[in-house]
């Protein structure tokens, strides 16, 4: 029998009831009730590649690529990255703080605003569709030919090659935004096919495994489809 209960049985036999009640309160009334946890259960791990990539992006990249033009951002904002609207705004004002204004690439690219909104929109559409056409320039589909011609007329090809594997003064744009292009950029952003001496971004080639890289690429691709 519990020792406390035994004392109560003895006390009932020899002491007045009021005294016994006081002893019972002293013995049992001050004991803490068991604590029932009200914490929410942990959230399940994301089931999609883009969802897992979003988690990795927050852990590895968001310290520099902060959204909403944060004054602490050190690199372009990537919400809507590679979408036509993101590209249109970047082409009009590449030195804006939301793009390259806080990086070594500032003043490395001309604004194309003087072309007029119509032509800037054509260029943005051309660049946005390169991620689905990871092909040599001569093999690009017919619907991209007008954008390709404007790309040349505007002088973009003076800095950006459209020939796969060819180094140029600014990032090679063959397959721009495709899975292959994004994997290469994550692995070697300072390489000759990407940002070279204007690069501020660390290499993630040794930081991310193959599956993690695929997840981050899926997240970045999802940004393009979100706008």
N, C-alpha and C positions, 0 to 999 in steps of 0.2 A: 504493500500500500504506500502511496505517496506520503512522505514524511509530514508535509504540511497538513494533509487531511487527517493523519493520525493525531497530530496536536489538536486539531479541532474536535475530534471525537473525545479526547481526554478532557478538553476544556468544557464541552457540553455537560460532561458528567459532574464537574465540580464547581463551575462558575455560572454566574447569572447570564441569561440570554443576551442582554445588552452588551456585556463585556465580550462575549463570544463573537457577536456581530462585528464589534470593533476590531477584534483580532483578524477576522476573515477579511475585512476591508484592507487592513494593513498588509496581510499576506498576499492577497490576490489583486487588489484594486490598483496597485501602482505598476503592475507589469504591462509592458508595452504591447499593444496589439500588433499582430504580424503586418508588415508593410506589403501592400499589394501594388505591384508596379503598374504605373499608368503610361509608361513610355510606349510610343508607337513602335511596332515591329520594324526592323530594318527593311528598306525598300529593296525589292528584288533587282538583281542585275539586269541591265537593258538586254533585250532579246535580239535587237537588230544591230548590224554593223555600224550604222550611223549613230545609234544611241550609245554604243560603246565608244565610238569615236568622239562623241560630245563630251563624255566623261574624261577621256584622255586629253582632249583639247583644253578643258578647264584646268586640268592638272599641269599640263606641260606648256601651253601656249597663251593662255588668257592673261598671264602676267604682262605680256607686251601687246597682244591684240585685244585690248579692251574695247567694248562696244560704246556707242553713243558719244564719240569724241571726248572721252574722258581725258582730263588734263594729265593723267598718269600714263596714258597710252604711249608706247614707243614704236609701234608698227601699225600698218593699215588695219582698219576695222574689217572684219571678215563676215559680218552678218550680211547675207546676200551676195557673198563672194562669187565672182564669175558670172553672175546673172547679167542680163543686158542692162538693167538699171544701174547696177554697181559699176559696170564698165563705162556706161555713158557718163556717169558723174566723175569717174576717174579720168576719162579722156578730156573732159572739160576743165578739170582742175586737179592735175596729178599732185601738185604741191600742197593741197589742202591737208589739214591735220588728220583727216579721216583716211588719207591715202599715204603718200610718201613724204609728207611735210615734216615728220620727225625722224626721218631716216637719212642714211648717207646718200640715198638716191634723190634727195631733194634737189631740184633744179637740173636733174639729169634727163628730164623728159619735158617736151614742149606741151603746152595746152593746145587742144584742137578746137577750142570754142569758136575761133574765127571762121571755121568751115561752115558754121551754121548748124542748128539742131538736127536738120534732116540728114546731113552727111555724117554728123557725129553718131546719129542713131544707126546708120548703115554700117559704120565701122564697129560700133558696139555689137551689133548683131553678127557681123562677120567673126569677130573674136570669140563671141559666146558659142558659136557653132563649131569652132575648131576642136572643142573637146569631144565632139561626136564624130569628127573627121580627122583622125590621127593618121594623116596621109601626106605624101610628098606634095609640094605645091602644085605640080602639074597634074596631079590626080584628084584635086579637090572637086567636089560635085558642082554641077553647072549652077545651082542656086546660090553658090558662094562666089561666083565669078565677079559680080558687080562689086561686092565687098573687097575682093582681092584686088581689083583694078583701083579702087579708091585707096586701098592700103598703099599701093605703089605711088599713085598720084600725090598723096599727102606726104610722101617721103618716109613713111614708117619703115620701109624695107632698108633704108639707109642705116638703121640701128638694129632692127629685128629681123633675123633670117627666118624664112619659112621652110628652109631645107633641113630635114631631120639630121641631127648630129653635127651641124655646122655652127661653129662659134661665131658670135657677132658682138658688137659693142654693148648691146643690151640683151636681155633674155631671148633665147631662141623661142619662137612662137609656133613651131611646128607641133600640131597636136595640143596647143595651149589649153590647159585645164583638163586634159584627159587623165585617166588613171596613170598612164605611163609618165606624163609630164609632172603630175603632182608627186608621184613616188620619187622621181629624180630630184625635184626641188626640195623635198623633205630630207633626202639623203645627202645632198650636196648643194645647198643654196648659194654658196660662194663659188661654185664651179663655173667654168667657161661658158656653159650652156644656160646659166641662170644669171645671178646678179654680180658675179665677179667681185671687183674691188669695192663696189657700192653695197656689198652685202653686210647686214647687221645681224642676220639670223643665225642661230647656232645650228649645226648639223644634227639631225635626229637619226642618222644612219645607225649609230651605235646605241642610241637610247631606246629605240622602238624595235620590237621584233617584227617579223614579216606580217603576222596577223594584226598586230597593233597598228602598223603602218596602213594596212588595208582598211582598218576601222576609221582611222583619221581621214584617209582619202574619201571614204564613203560619207563621212560627216561634211567635208568640204564640198563634195558633189551635191549633197543635199541642200547646202546653202544656195547653190546656183538655181536649184529647182524651186526654192522657197519664194522667189520674187517673180 
